[in-house]
Amino acid sequence: MYQQLSKKNTKIAVIGLGYVGLPIALEFGRIFSVIGFDIKKERVISLNNKIDPDGEVPATAFEGSDVLFTNNVEDLNGCSFHIIAVPTPVDEHKVPDLSYLESATTIIAKILKKGDYVVYESTVFPGCTEEICLPILEKQSGLLLNQDFKIGYSPERINPGDTQYTLRNVIKIVSGSDEEALENIAQIYSAIVQPGVYRASSIKVAEAAKILENTQRDLNIALMNELSLILDKMQVNTYEVIEAAGTKWNFHKYYPGLVGGHCIGVDPYYLTYKSMELGYEPYVILSGRKVNDNMAFYIARRCMQQLIAAGKNLTDSKILVMGLTFKENVNDIRNSKVADLIHELKSFGLHVDVTDPKADNKETEKEYGFSLTTVNGTKYDAIILTVPHKEYIGLDERYFLSIAKEQCLFIDIKGVFRKKITQLNYWSL
């Protein structure tokens, strides 16, 4: 397979051109011929104009990459190595939504031919590739695994907004449906990943490894969030405690905050879903998820409590929320827990303005039902810095004072202005 690809006798197909699929397509396109497929016509048009709608990939990254971006399924017919990198969210009941994955698998199954490979990068529960995707591939194509085609799983390790740890310089986990599949997949991915690949013993191991990475972070952040709830009652700053504890050589630094997005705030539910399907209730993981999911409501309540303590009328109070995206310096608003905070504040009659230099207003209105605004001479009773974008980090207390009413509350969720705010009523997790 590697020789066929390197001679460009066949092509790689990348299905799903979001924050995971696009970098994969561009990197493989520097060595092989690639067809990048996405069902969104607008996204395809943007990519053909060297514009990443997510703002993650610069225009220069498109240079020197042999990729055809398309939403035409027929363009995939010349491909033999298919990579599926579509979203795997959860629904409103925290149940895995595999509709994107099943749809992408069906698309590939209809064009699958003997000798082809299908590799999944989408985050799933252990067993999903073989139990959910494989039957679709075999039924729709009429082909048999390992006899006619091979499958594999290589979990994505893309960190949005991170320019230090990228696809090219992070070890890639690979797995295959048999030894031949494993070696071929490993050889192909090794062509674009400088540190090399790690060969997992099975597809399920590779799937579980991805879930473990994010579940571990989720639980550690939950511990810090719960610690912040306890320390707040003692009037002790959590960040000062972490700073002190961090002087020990084996202490691992995690910080409290809102846990949203499409990885840490979602992936653990894939594991808990499968666990409960097998008859085991994962108490620790679910407890951590409960703590993290409730942090937005806790922050909203503490805001209202402190406004009341300052003698302010809640229904007359104006709040400025700075930042809506799920993390700093990205434009992705999916599963943003800041939205939960905003809705909670509004439910108590507070007037809330929301700013974000990265987020798109139309997407915000569509996703959450409110609009972004600009600060135009409005004075606020509370300023909540939720997402420390670089545009906000450069501000100083003089700016915040210029938009603050008397007895203004400054809530600094990530603690970035700790020891820098002295004239406002400062509070952080």
C-alpha positions in Angstrom: 0.0 0.0 0.0 2.8 2.4 0.9 4.5 1.9 -2.5 1.2 2.4 -4.4 0.6 5.7 -2.5 4.2 7.0 -2.8 4.1 6.4 -6.6 0.7 8.1 -6.6 -0.9 5.1 -8.3 -3.7 5.5 -5.7 -4.8 8.1 -3.2 -5.6 8.8 0.4 -9.2 9.9 1.3 -9.8 12.0 4.4 -13.4 12.1 5.4 -14.2 15.1 7.6 -12.1 18.3 7.3 -12.5 19.8 10.7 -9.7 20.5 13.2 -8.6 16.8 13.0 -9.1 15.9 9.3 -7.7 19.1 7.7 -4.1 18.8 9.3 -4.1 15.1 8.3 -5.0 15.8 4.7 -2.5 18.6 4.4 0.4 16.6 5.9 -0.3 13.5 3.9 -0.7 15.7 0.8 3.0 16.7 1.1 4.0 13.1 0.2 0.9 11.5 -1.3 -2.1 12.5 -3.4 -5.1 13.2 -1.1 -8.8 13.7 -1.6 -10.2 15.7 1.3 -14.0 15.2 1.6 -16.5 17.1 3.7 -20.3 17.2 3.3 -20.3 21.0 4.0 -20.1 22.8 0.7 -19.2 26.1 2.3 -16.2 24.5 4.1 -15.0 23.0 0.9 -15.1 26.3 -0.9 -13.2 28.0 1.9 -10.5 25.3 1.9 -10.1 25.5 -1.8 -9.4 29.2 -1.2 -6.8 28.3 1.4 -9.0 29.5 4.3 -9.5 27.3 7.3 -13.0 28.2 8.7 -11.8 27.1 12.2 -8.8 29.5 12.1 -6.4 26.7 13.1 -4.5 26.3 9.9 -2.8 29.3 8.2 -2.9 29.8 4.5 0.8 29.0 4.2 0.1 25.4 5.3 -1.8 24.7 2.1 1.2 25.4 0.0 3.0 22.4 -1.4 0.2 19.9 -0.5 -1.4 17.8 -3.1 -5.0 17.8 -1.8 -8.3 18.1 -3.7 -11.0 19.4 -1.4 -14.5 18.2 -2.4 -18.0 17.4 -1.3 -18.5 15.1 -4.3 -18.6 11.4 -3.3 -17.5 10.4 -6.8 -14.1 12.0 -6.3 -13.4 9.3 -3.7 -13.4 6.5 -6.2 -9.7 6.7 -6.9 -8.7 6.3 -3.3 -7.6 3.1 -1.5 -6.6 4.3 2.0 -9.5 6.0 3.7 -9.2 8.0 6.9 -12.4 8.9 8.8 -12.1 11.9 11.1 -15.7 13.1 11.7 -17.1 14.4 15.0 -18.4 12.0 17.7 -20.4 14.2 20.1 -22.9 13.2 22.7 -26.6 14.0 22.7 -28.6 16.0 25.3 -28.8 12.8 27.4 -25.0 12.3 27.3 -25.3 9.3 25.1 -22.8 8.9 22.2 -24.1 10.3 18.9 -22.6 8.0 16.2 -24.6 9.4 13.4 -21.7 11.2 11.8 -19.5 8.2 12.1 -22.1 5.8 10.7 -22.8 8.2 7.8 -19.1 8.5 6.9 -18.7 4.7 7.1 -21.6 4.2 4.8 -20.1 6.6 2.2 -16.8 4.7 2.2 -18.5 1.3 2.3 -20.3 2.1 -1.0 -17.0 2.7 -2.8 -14.9 0.1 -0.9 -12.9 -2.3 -3.1 -10.5 -5.2 -2.6 -7.2 -4.2 -1.2 -8.5 -1.0 0.5 -7.8 0.2 4.0 -10.2 2.1 6.3 -8.6 3.9 9.4 -10.7 5.6 12.0 -9.4 8.7 13.9 -12.7 9.7 15.5 -12.9 9.3 19.3 -15.1 6.3 20.1 -15.7 3.8 23.0 -13.5 0.6 22.9 -15.1 -1.9 20.5 -16.9 0.7 18.4 -14.8 0.3 15.3 -15.3 -3.5 15.1 -18.8 -3.7 16.5 -20.5 -0.7 14.9 -18.4 0.4 11.9 -17.1 -3.0 10.5 -20.6 -4.5 10.0 -21.6 -1.4 7.9 -18.5 -1.8 5.8 -19.0 -5.5 5.2 -22.8 -5.3 4.5 -22.7 -2.3 2.2 -19.6 -3.4 0.3 -20.2 -7.2 0.2 -16.5 -7.6 1.1 -14.9 -9.4 4.1 -12.5 -8.0 6.6 -8.8 -9.1 6.2 -9.8 -11.3 3.2 -10.8 -8.3 1.0 -10.0 -5.2 3.0 -8.3 -4.1 6.2 -9.3 -1.7 9.0 -7.4 0.2 11.7 -7.7 2.8 14.4 -5.4 5.7 15.1 -6.7 8.1 17.7 -6.3 11.8 16.9 -4.1 13.9 19.2 -4.8 17.3 17.8 -5.0 20.0 20.5 -6.8 23.1 19.1 -4.9 26.3 19.5 -1.6 24.5 20.3 1.3 25.3 18.0 3.8 23.4 20.1 2.4 19.9 20.0 1.2 19.2 16.4 0.4 16.2 14.2 4.0 16.1 13.0 5.8 16.1 16.3 3.6 13.9 18.6 3.9 10.1 18.6 0.9 8.5 16.8 -0.8 5.4 18.1 -1.7 3.0 15.4 -3.5 -0.3 15.3 -4.8 -2.7 12.7 -7.2 -5.6 12.1 -4.2 -8.0 11.6 -0.4 -7.9 11.6 -0.2 -6.9 7.9 -2.7 -4.1 8.4 -0.8 -2.8 11.5 2.5 -2.7 9.6 1.1 -1.0 6.6 -0.8 1.6 8.6 2.3 2.2 10.8 4.5 2.7 7.7 2.1 5.2 6.1 1.6 7.3 9.2 5.4 7.2 10.0 5.9 9.2 6.8 4.3 12.3 8.4 5.0 11.8 12.1 8.6 12.6 13.0 8.8 10.8 16.4 7.3 7.7 14.9 4.3 5.6 15.8 3.3 3.3 18.7 1.9 0.0 17.6 -1.1 -0.9 19.9 -1.7 -4.6 20.3 -5.3 -4.3 19.1 -7.9 -1.8 17.8 -9.7 -1.9 21.2 -6.4 -0.9 23.0 -5.9 2.1 20.7 -9.6 3.1 21.2 -9.3 2.8 25.0 -6.0 4.8 25.1 -7.7 7.8 23.5 -10.5 7.7 26.0 -8.1 7.3 28.9 -6.0 10.3 27.9 -9.0 12.7 28.2 -10.8 10.9 31.1 -7.6 11.3 33.2 -7.5 15.0 32.5 -11.2 15.3 33.2 -10.9 13.6 36.6 -7.9 15.6 37.6 -9.6 18.9 36.7 -12.7 17.7 38.6 -10.5 17.2 41.7 -9.2 20.8 41.4 -12.7 22.1 40.9 -14.0 20.3 44.0 -11.0 21.5 45.9 -11.8 25.1 44.8 -15.4 24.6 46.1 -14.0 23.6 49.5 -11.3 26.2 49.7 -13.7 29.0 48.7 -15.6 28.3 51.9 -12.4 28.8 53.8 -11.6 32.0 51.8 -8.4 30.4 50.5 -7.3 31.0 46.9 -7.0 27.7 45.0 -4.3 28.9 42.6 -2.1 29.9 45.6 -2.5 26.4 47.0 -1.6 24.8 43.7 1.4 27.1 43.4 2.6 26.0 46.9 1.9 22.3 46.4 3.7 22.5 43.0 7.1 22.9 44.8 7.0 19.2 45.5 8.8 17.2 42.8 6.0 14.6 42.1 3.0 17.0 42.2 1.1 17.2 38.9 -0.4 20.7 38.2 -4.0 20.8 37.1 -6.2 23.8 37.5 -9.9 24.4 38.1 -12.2 25.8 35.4 -15.0 25.2 33.0 -14.6 21.9 31.1 -16.3 22.0 27.7 -15.3 21.5 24.1 -15.4 18.3 22.1 -12.8 16.2 23.9 -12.4 16.3 27.7 -16.0 17.3 28.2 -17.3 14.6 25.9 -15.0 11.6 25.7 -15.5 10.2 29.2 -19.2 9.7 28.4 -18.2 7.3 25.6 -16.4 5.2 28.2 -19.2 5.4 30.8 -21.8 4.5 28.2 -19.9 1.4 27.2 -19.2 0.5 30.8 -22.9 0.7 31.8 -23.8 -1.3 28.7 -21.5 -4.0 30.1 -23.2 -3.8 33.6 -20.7 -1.7 35.5 -21.5 1.7 36.8 -18.3 3.9 36.7 -18.8 5.8 39.9 -15.5 7.8 39.9 -15.7 8.9 36.3 -19.4 9.9 36.6 -18.7 11.8 39.8 -15.9 13.8 38.1 -18.2 14.6 35.2 -20.9 15.8 37.6 -18.5 18.1 39.3 -17.2 19.6 36.1 -20.7 19.9 34.5 -21.9 21.8 37.5 -19.1 24.4 37.7 -20.9 26.9 35.4 -23.9 27.0 37.7 -21.7 27.3 40.8 -19.9 30.3 39.3 -23.3 31.9 38.4 -24.5 31.4 42.0 -21.4 32.8 43.5 -21.6 35.9 41.2 -25.2 36.5 42.4 -24.3 36.0 46.0 -21.5 38.5 45.9 -23.7 41.1 44.0 -26.3 40.8 46.7 -23.6 41.2 49.4 -22.4 44.4 47.6 -26.0 45.8 48.0 -26.9 45.5 44.3 -30.3 44.6 42.9 -30.0 41.6 40.7 -32.6 42.6 38.2 -30.9 46.0 37.7 -27.4 44.5 37.5 -25.4 44.4 34.3 -22.9 41.6 33.7 -20.1 41.4 31.1 -18.9 38.0 30.2 -15.6 38.0 28.4 -15.1 34.9 26.3 -17.4 32.3 24.9 -15.2 29.7 23.1 -14.5 26.5 24.9 -10.9 27.4 25.4 -8.5 30.3 24.9 -7.3 31.5 21.4 -9.6 29.3 19.4 -12.9 30.1 17.7 -14.7 26.9 18.5 -17.9 27.5 20.5 -19.1 23.8 20.5 -20.1 22.5 24.0 -18.9 25.7 25.6 -19.8 25.7 29.3 -19.6 29.5 29.3 -23.0 29.3 27.6 -24.4 27.4 30.6 -23.1 30.2 32.9 -24.7 32.9 30.7 -28.1 31.1 30.6 -28.0 30.6 34.3 -27.4 34.3 35.0 -30.1 35.3 32.5 -32.6 33.0 34.2 -32.4 35.2 37.3 -33.1 38.3 35.4 -29.6 39.7 35.1 -28.7 41.7 32.0 -25.7 39.9 30.4 -23.5 41.2 27.6 -21.1 38.7 26.0 -17.9 39.5 24.1 -15.4 37.3 22.3 -12.8 38.3 19.7 -12.7 34.8 18.3 -16.3 33.6 18.2 -18.6 34.1 15.2 -21.8 36.0 16.0 -24.0 34.1 13.6 -22.8 30.7 14.9 -23.4 32.0 18.5 -27.0 33.0 17.7 -27.7 29.7 16.0 -26.0 27.5 18.7 -27.1 29.3 21.9 -29.8 31.8 21.0 -28.0 35.0 22.1 -25.8 37.5 20.4 -22.3 38.8 20.9 -21.8 42.5 21.7 -19.2 45.2 22.0 -18.5 47.3 25.0 -19.6 50.8 24.1 -19.6 52.9 27.2 -21.6 50.5 29.3 -20.8 50.3 33.0 -21.0 46.9 34.6 -21.8 45.6 38.1 -19.7 42.4 37.4 -17.1 41.5 34.9 -16.5 37.7 34.4 -13.3 36.8 32.5 -14.2 33.3 31.4 -11.7 32.7 28.5 -8.3 34.3 28.7 -7.8 35.0 25.0 -4.5 36.8 24.2 -6.6 39.9 23.4 -7.7 40.0 27.0 -4.4 39.1 28.7 -3.0 42.4 27.4 -5.6 44.5 29.3 -4.8 46.1 32.7 -6.9 47.1 35.6 -7.3 50.6 34.3 -9.4 49.2 31.4 -11.6 47.2 33.7 -12.1 50.2 36.0 -13.2 52.2 32.9 -16.2 49.9 32.3 -17.0 49.2 36.0 -19.6 50.6 38.3 -18.8 51.2 42.0 -18.4 48.0 44.0 -17.9 46.1 40.7 -17.2 42.4 41.0 -14.3 40.9 38.9 -14.5 37.1 38.5 -11.3 35.7 37.1 -12.1 32.0 36.4 -8.6 31.0 35.2 -6.9 33.2 37.8 -4.8 35.1 35.1 -5.2 38.5 36.8 -4.4 37.2 40.3 -2.4 39.8 42.2 -3.0 42.3 39.3 -6.6 43.4 40.3 -6.6 45.5 43.5 -9.3 48.1 43.1 -12.2 45.8 42.1 -13.8 43.1 44.2 -11.8 40.2 43.0 -12.8 36.5 43.0 -11.5 33.4 41.3 -11.9 29.7 41.6 
